[in-house]
Amino acid sequence: MEDCGTTSAAEGTTDFRCVQCGFPIKTLYIQYSPGNIRLMRCGKCKAVADEYIECELMILVIDLILHKPKAFRHLFYNMFSKETVNFEVQFHSLTFAIVKLGST
């Protein structure tokens, strides 16, 4: 399960986004005890900010194959932190893979 995260003190920005509308949010969920979490709602669209937190990885992969924007928002904004992933290298690798797969 991903870390719920908070506002980045150094940058003053939020780390996560709502998968429905893309609106920045401070946290994805509140953990009351191990296994007991409450998903947060978006301040703009009032929907659950990221329902993929509770889903299995295979559901996310299927939605990525189906090109669902919510799945891509979860993957790019909410799944990895900026400290753990060098986004620029990952972006170029993903672009190369898409071009390579598209040409076959």
C-alpha positions as CSV (number, residue, x, y, z in Angstrom):
1,M,0.0,0.0,0.0
2,E,1.3,3.5,-0.8
3,D,2.2,6.0,1.8
4,C,-0.7,8.5,2.3
5,G,1.7,11.4,2.1
6,T,1.4,15.0,3.1
7,T,2.1,18.5,1.8
8,S,5.7,18.9,0.9
9,A,7.1,21.4,3.3
10,A,10.1,22.3,1.1
11,E,8.1,23.0,-2.0
12,G,4.8,24.1,-0.5
13,T,2.9,22.0,-3.0
14,T,0.8,18.9,-2.6
15,D,2.1,15.6,-3.8
16,F,-1.1,13.9,-5.0
17,R,-4.0,14.5,-7.4
18,C,-7.6,13.4,-7.7
19,V,-7.9,10.7,-10.3
20,Q,-11.3,11.9,-11.3
21,C,-10.6,15.6,-12.1
22,G,-6.8,16.1,-11.5
23,F,-7.3,18.6,-8.6
24,P,-4.3,18.6,-6.2
25,I,-5.0,17.1,-2.8
26,K,-3.0,16.9,0.4
27,T,-3.5,13.2,1.3
28,L,-5.1,10.2,-0.3
29,Y,-6.3,8.5,2.9
30,I,-6.2,8.5,6.7
31,Q,-5.0,5.4,8.4
32,Y,-6.7,4.8,11.8
33,S,-5.1,1.4,12.5
34,P,-3.4,-1.2,10.4
35,G,-5.9,-2.3,7.8
36,N,-8.4,0.4,8.7
37,I,-8.2,3.4,6.3
38,R,-10.6,6.0,5.1
39,L,-10.3,7.3,1.6
40,M,-10.3,11.1,1.2
41,R,-12.7,13.0,-1.1
42,C,-11.7,15.6,-3.6
43,G,-12.4,19.2,-2.6
44,K,-13.5,20.0,-6.2
45,C,-15.5,17.1,-7.6
46,K,-16.4,15.5,-4.2
47,A,-15.6,12.0,-5.5
48,V,-13.2,9.6,-3.8
49,A,-9.8,11.0,-4.7
50,D,-8.1,7.7,-5.6
51,E,-10.0,4.4,-5.5
52,Y,-7.1,2.6,-7.0
53,I,-5.4,2.5,-3.5
54,E,-7.7,-0.4,-2.5
55,C,-7.5,-2.2,-5.9
56,E,-5.2,-5.1,-6.8
57,L,-2.3,-4.3,-9.2
58,M,-4.0,-6.4,-12.0
59,I,-7.0,-4.1,-12.0
60,L,-4.7,-1.1,-12.5
61,V,-2.9,-2.9,-15.3
62,I,-6.2,-3.8,-17.1
63,D,-7.3,-0.1,-16.8
64,L,-4.0,1.1,-18.2
65,I,-4.4,-1.3,-21.1
66,L,-7.8,0.2,-21.7
67,H,-6.3,3.7,-21.6
68,K,-8.4,5.0,-18.7
69,P,-7.3,8.5,-17.7
70,K,-8.0,7.7,-14.0
71,A,-5.5,4.8,-14.1
72,F,-2.8,7.0,-15.6
73,R,-3.4,9.8,-13.1
74,H,-3.0,7.2,-10.3
75,L,0.2,5.8,-11.8
76,F,1.9,9.2,-12.6
77,Y,0.7,11.3,-9.6
78,N,-0.2,9.0,-6.7
79,M,1.8,5.8,-7.0
80,F,5.4,7.0,-6.9
81,S,7.0,9.8,-5.0
82,K,9.3,12.3,-6.7
83,E,12.2,11.2,-4.6
84,T,12.0,7.5,-5.6
85,V,11.5,7.9,-9.3
86,N,13.6,9.8,-11.8
87,F,10.5,10.9,-13.8
88,E,12.5,12.2,-16.8
89,V,14.3,8.9,-17.4
90,Q,11.0,6.9,-16.8
91,F,9.2,9.2,-19.3
92,H,11.7,8.7,-22.0
93,S,11.8,4.9,-21.4
94,L,8.0,4.7,-21.5
95,T,7.9,6.8,-24.7
96,F,10.5,4.6,-26.4
97,A,8.5,1.5,-25.4
98,I,5.2,2.9,-26.8
99,V,6.9,3.8,-30.0
100,K,8.6,0.4,-30.3
101,L,5.4,-1.5,-29.5
102,G,3.4,0.7,-31.9
103,S,5.8,0.0,-34.8
104,T,5.5,-3.8,-34.6
